[in-house]
Amino acid sequence: MLEEFLFRGVILGFLRQSLSRWIAIVCSALIFAGVHFLNLPSSAAITVPTWSSGLSSLVSLREGLPPWPIFLWTFATLLLAGIILGWMTTRTGSLWAPIGLHGSWVFIQQLFNSIATYRHLPPELFLPYVGPAQCHGAVPIGLEALIALLLAGALAAIFMRHRPCPRLYNRTSW
């Protein structure tokens, strides 16, 4: 719920005030995907702040990234998820639909992870079809995850096709 409130409620809401619907959705999805790769240094690595503390923190963020093929697939998965969730927010005018989809996605993924044992030699062995979970075990990657997201988005579009799209705000009330 916190991610949906922050990314779809706050960030997408602010972007929608000055940008078109789809540009705001893509921008918020890019932020959503990018934030999932932030690995803050451990508390043992934090020392007395100096003028270069910010630069060394940026270097430590880059060191926590996965290898580039895994990074690209994970980023694509998160970007698509952010676009679908942002579209659902603007389409319904509510956070409940994206909260439900996001929660269902995480629940099913964790259920699958607890039932299935996924073993691989190098992380890139099965890409682009399926890959190891990224971002602390929370993001499945590969075509399998992308197809599942596309199917969820298509089902949402089918169920909401007759629902009127809410306006951002009522211009006549000014």
C-alpha positions in Angstrom: 0.0 0.0 0.0 2.9 2.4 0.8 4.4 2.0 -2.7 1.0 2.6 -4.4 0.4 5.7 -2.2 3.8 7.1 -2.9 4.3 6.3 -6.6 0.7 6.4 -7.9 -0.9 8.6 -5.3 1.7 11.3 -4.7 4.2 11.2 -7.6 1.8 10.4 -10.4 -0.7 12.9 -8.9 1.9 15.7 -9.0 3.0 14.8 -12.5 -0.6 14.7 -13.8 -1.0 18.3 -12.8 1.5 19.5 -15.3 2.0 16.7 -17.8 -0.3 14.7 -20.1 -1.7 11.4 -18.8 0.7 9.1 -20.6 3.8 11.1 -20.0 3.0 11.3 -16.3 2.4 7.5 -16.2 5.7 6.8 -17.9 7.7 9.2 -15.7 6.3 7.8 -12.5 6.9 4.3 -13.8 10.6 5.2 -14.5 10.9 6.5 -11.0 9.2 3.4 -9.6 11.6 1.1 -11.5 14.7 3.1 -10.6 14.0 3.3 -6.9 13.8 -0.5 -6.7 17.6 -0.6 -7.4 18.6 1.6 -4.6 20.8 -0.3 -2.2 21.7 1.8 0.7 25.1 1.1 2.3 25.1 -0.8 5.6 25.3 1.1 8.8 28.8 -0.1 9.3 29.9 1.6 6.0 28.6 5.0 7.2 31.4 7.1 8.6 31.7 10.7 9.5 30.3 12.8 6.6 32.8 14.7 4.4 32.5 16.8 1.3 32.7 13.7 -0.8 30.2 11.5 1.1 27.5 12.0 -1.5 29.8 10.9 -4.4 31.0 7.8 -2.5 27.3 7.0 -1.8 26.6 7.1 -5.5 29.5 4.8 -6.2 28.2 2.3 -3.6 24.7 2.4 -5.3 26.3 1.4 -8.6 28.2 -1.5 -7.0 24.9 -3.0 -5.8 23.5 -3.4 -9.3 23.1 -6.8 -10.8 24.9 -7.8 -14.1 23.6 -5.7 -17.1 21.3 -8.4 -18.8 19.6 -9.1 -15.5 19.4 -5.4 -14.7 17.8 -4.7 -18.1 15.2 -7.5 -17.7 14.4 -6.4 -14.1 14.1 -2.8 -15.1 11.8 -3.7 -18.0 9.6 -5.8 -15.7 9.3 -3.0 -13.1 8.7 -0.4 -15.8 5.9 -2.4 -17.3 4.4 -3.0 -13.8 4.6 0.8 -13.1 2.9 1.6 -16.4 0.1 -0.9 -15.8 -0.4 0.3 -12.2 -0.3 4.0 -13.3 -2.8 3.4 -16.0 -5.1 1.6 -13.6 -4.9 4.6 -11.2 -5.7 7.1 -13.9 -8.4 4.9 -15.4 -10.2 4.3 -12.2 -9.4 7.5 -10.3 -8.6 5.4 -7.3 -5.7 3.6 -5.7 -7.7 0.5 -4.8 -7.3 -1.3 -8.2 -3.5 -0.9 -8.3 -3.2 -1.8 -4.7 -5.2 -5.0 -5.4 -3.2 -5.9 -8.5 0.2 -5.1 -6.9 -0.7 -7.1 -3.7 -2.0 -10.0 -5.8 1.2 -10.0 -7.9 3.4 -10.1 -4.8 1.3 -12.7 -3.1 1.3 -15.1 -6.1 5.0 -14.6 -6.7 5.8 -15.4 -3.0 3.5 -18.4 -3.1 5.3 -19.6 -6.3 8.7 -19.0 -4.7 7.8 -21.0 -1.6 6.4 -24.0 -3.7 9.0 -24.1 -6.5 12.7 -24.5 -6.1 14.5 -22.5 -8.7 18.1 -23.5 -9.3 20.4 -22.1 -12.0 24.1 -22.1 -12.7 24.8 -18.6 -14.0 22.0 -16.0 -13.5 21.8 -15.4 -17.2 21.4 -19.1 -18.2 17.6 -19.0 -18.8 17.3 -15.4 -19.9 15.2 -14.1 -21.7 12.6 -16.7 -20.7 13.0 -16.7 -16.9 15.6 -15.3 -14.5 16.5 -15.1 -10.9 14.4 -12.8 -8.6 16.0 -9.4 -8.2 15.8 -6.5 -5.8 16.1 -8.5 -2.6 14.0 -11.4 -4.0 11.0 -9.3 -4.9 11.0 -9.0 -8.7 10.7 -11.9 -11.0 12.4 -11.3 -14.4 12.3 -12.6 -17.9 9.6 -13.1 -20.6 7.6 -15.2 -18.2 7.1 -12.3 -15.8 6.5 -9.8 -18.6 3.9 -12.0 -20.2 2.1 -12.4 -16.8 2.1 -8.6 -16.4 0.8 -8.1 -19.9 -2.0 -10.6 -19.3 -2.9 -8.9 -16.0 -3.0 -5.5 -17.8 -5.1 -6.9 -20.6 -7.6 -8.4 -18.2 -7.8 -5.1 -16.4 -8.4 -3.3 -19.7 -11.2 -5.7 -20.6 -12.9 -5.4 -17.2 -12.6 -1.5 -17.3 -13.4 -0.9 -20.9 -16.9 0.4 -20.2 -16.0 2.4 -17.1 -15.9 6.1 -17.8 -12.4 7.7 -17.3 -12.5 10.2 -14.5 -11.3 13.8 -15.1 -8.3 15.1 -13.3 -10.2 18.0 -11.9 -13.4 19.9 -12.7 -12.3 23.0 -14.6 -15.7 24.7 -14.3 -15.3 25.0 -10.5 -12.7 27.7 -10.8 
